[in-house]
Amino acid sequence: MALPRPSSPAAAWRDLKAFLGQQERHKFFFAVIALIIPGLIVLGFYVDANIQPEPQIIYVQSWPASRSDKQIKAEQKIDQAKRDKAAAEKRRQYQELAKRLGI
């Protein structure tokens, strides 16, 4: 089976013009939309891939190496009290929401 001979660019252009001359106008509109929408999606992915996030600065508390175990335990108790207070507040908010919803 022999392959067809390649056509010249001028012949391909004439063939495209003849094909487009036979179509109705509304088909051109939808063809343009069909090409633009995937192009916008690809452009969105390209732009999103090139956005660099700002560096995130994390501040860490620094303690002296000579802290005693009593100081460490005291701070842990204070931190635990803060966590317990926050959890109690969140629980209170959920209970209030449940009362409003009638659950």
Order of alpha helices (4+ residues) and beta strands (2+ residues): alpha-alpha-alpha
